[in-house]
């Protein structure tokens, strides 16, 4: 039968290297980084949205219902703005 050797802790009479111990214990330099999610960015923009003007919405709804909202000028303006948004600088 073979017995495994028993390990004993070594006791040294030399003083420990205090400087090395302090360096090992010192935290590494780190940079804090904050990442804001897309959802948080959108939530922050909610405060930038103007209030709904209820009387204007009611007026436009009434004009649409009566058929007097869609004029050739308004349609041309809407198409022009849409084209500018889809093809900027064209």
C-alpha positions in Angstrom: 0.0 0.0 0.0 1.3 3.4 -1.0 0.4 6.4 1.1 0.1 9.8 -0.4 2.4 12.3 1.1 0.8 14.8 3.4 1.4 18.4 2.6 2.4 20.7 5.3 2.3 24.5 5.1 5.7 26.0 4.8 6.6 28.7 7.3 9.1 31.2 6.1 11.3 33.3 8.4 11.6 36.0 5.7 9.3 39.0 5.9 6.7 39.2 3.2 7.2 41.7 0.3 4.8 44.3 1.5 5.1 46.4 -1.7 4.1 43.5 -3.9 1.2 42.7 -1.7 -0.1 46.2 -1.9 0.2 46.2 -5.7 -1.7 43.0 -5.9 -4.5 44.3 -3.6 -4.8 47.6 -5.5 -7.8 47.7 -7.8 -7.2 48.0 -11.5 -8.0 51.3 -13.1 -11.4 51.1 -14.7 -13.6 53.5 -16.7 -17.3 53.6 -15.9 -19.5 53.3 -19.0 -23.2 54.1 -19.1 -25.2 52.7 -22.0 -28.7 54.0 -22.5 -31.1 51.7 -24.3 -33.1 52.7 -27.4 -36.3 52.3 -25.3 -34.9 54.7 -22.7 -34.0 57.2 -25.4 -37.5 57.1 -26.8 -39.0 57.4 -23.4 -37.0 60.5 -22.8 -38.3 62.0 -26.0 -41.9 61.7 -24.9 -41.5 65.0 -23.0 -40.7 66.7 -26.3 -44.0 65.7 -28.0 -46.3 68.7 -28.0 -49.7 68.5 -26.3 -52.6 67.4 -28.5 -54.8 70.3 -29.4 -58.2 68.7 -29.1 -60.1 71.6 -30.8 -57.8 71.4 -33.9 -58.2 67.6 -34.1 -62.0 68.0 -33.9 -62.0 70.7 -36.6 -59.9 68.6 -39.0 -62.1 65.5 -38.3 -65.2 67.6 -39.2 -63.5 68.9 -42.4 -62.6 65.3 -43.4 -66.1 64.1 -42.7 -67.7 66.9 -44.7 -65.3 66.3 -47.6 -63.8 69.9 -47.5 -60.4 68.9 -46.0 -58.8 67.3 -49.1 -58.1 70.1 -51.4 -55.6 69.9 -54.3 -53.3 72.4 -52.5 -53.2 70.2 -49.3 -52.6 67.0 -51.3 -49.8 68.7 -53.3 -48.3 69.9 -50.0 -48.5 66.5 -48.4 -47.0 64.7 -51.5 -44.2 67.3 -51.6 -43.3 66.8 -47.9 -43.4 63.0 -48.3 -41.0 63.2 -51.3 -38.7 65.5 -49.4 -38.6 63.0 -46.5 -38.1 60.0 -48.8 -35.6 61.6 -51.1 -33.8 64.4 -49.3 -31.8 66.8 -51.5 -33.3 65.5 -54.7 
